[in-house]
Amino acid sequence: MTNYIVYNALNPLYSTKPFDVGILLLNELNISSETTSNSQFDPGFNYSTLNSDLFVQIFMKPLLDATINKQTIIALEDSSYLGLNYVKYLLASNFDNELANSNVTCKDLPSIVHINSLFCSKNILQHISSNLKLSFENFYAGFYIGTDIDARVCKNYHIENIFASIKLNKVNMFQYAPSGFDIFTNSPNVAQKMAGKILCDAFDSGCDFLIVNDIRTFTFFDTYQKKIAKTIGREISISILTLSQVILMALGVTDKAVLGFDKHSVMPTFI
Amino acid sequence: MPYSLDLRVFRFNVQTDFLPYYTPISLKIDKSATLLDLLKSAKNKIKDLKFDSNVHLGVKVNSVITMLDTTIREIIEFFETNELIIEPIDEFRAIHDLIIDFSDFYEKMAILSPYFQEEDKKLYDELISCYYASPALQYERDYLGDSFFLFANTLTNKYPEHKEKILKIVANENYGIWLHTPLKNLLLDSEIANFVEKNITQLKQDVLKLIPNFNRATKQELKRSKNFFI
């Protein structure tokens, strides 16, 4: 049985709750796991450009701890998944001394899995289907991927199977446009136009809500939605959700505070 | 074994058409054939179809830039469908079907002309797909483009005496490197996207080292990050 540990040091500058509920979902699905302690917050993948040494330090501790305890790390969202994998790659290729000091070799470094990839196993899909309390058969959702994580990684989630297990209809929309968050500080106007294009595309394609997998994308699309709408000169109101929130609802969790809906700027109105 | 594909091919003639349209065709093609072979087969069915066979340019397949030497197998595996929409690499610059006007691509190169030799142009030519893949270009036509930064990165290494001047151009607040967003998934060949990212990351680090005070927003970003994480 795989020994899991959840990397839960999500950056509190952003909306963490919609992703933290992934831990609750893991419990619901009987996937036992611990959570990391005393880890530094994930600064975001683009921080690796600004200060690569500090970026390595931030992710080195959870990686080495998981190595020593022979654990597989679960990332709750894209940014921490990418950060952990990137630093694992750097440790394996450039940091022999640091590894030797911790009595670790490259091949001991832990596996890192994205939480979404855990939902697509046959057993979990069966568990979800047989415990379905809320059917999404009248709902349509988009699944946004973006340009940070490789689409080939996301294909391993077999998202169609997950949607089918909760009877949610998947809307066909372009999933790979950049969210714009990376350039928001420097070029807010262009960034908001990029985000606006995606939100309008989702809305025009008939999405009741849009599922995102990255904490920054969530924050940008949800918290800044009114600003984005103003910039592009069009009214938008589309709820942004995480896959964990949607599956939890399907399994019968309806408490808005437990689901983290109280932290949403665009409140989902369908429960 | 031949594979059945349903294509919708972008059509537009700048001299006769007001708006673009799409011609639907169905054809069978071997999985080991390339995208260039597919376009040639499409031309057998659409006699007046125009496309550029420049291997560095590529076309958009289902909105993702795909090089002409990509096999049909790779394309089908990526998109998981046999329905393909074929469009020019930048539909806003279409002249005739899949052929575009790429004068803007060379106008950007000219900005760096004091800092390179004739022989270096060949490298820039090869980066054309990266230029049109740049998402910021759709919103800011003056954006220098990701090919510009790859070219600049090569020039700073080759001609270190020009490094500071080149980096100052690269760091332009309105049209420079700070508008770059990753190209992953926008180019079907992930190796090209990774190559772009690696080089642009290196260039950003060079800019920050050489001229750390050039950009107020980046300074704020760094300050906020340092306060928070250290």
Interface residues (C-beta under 8 A of the other chain):
Chain A: L13 Q40 F41 P43 Y47 S48 T49 L50 N51 S52 L54 I58 I145 G146 T147 D148 I149 D150 A151 R152 K155 F174 Q175 Y176 A177 P178 G180 D182 I183 T185 N186 S187 V190 K193 M194
Chain B: S63 V64 F78 E80 P135 A136 Y139 E140 E173 N174 W178 L179 H180 T181 P182 L183 K184 N185 L186 S190 T201 K204 Q205 L208 N215 A217 T218 Q220 E221 L222 S225 F228 F229 I230
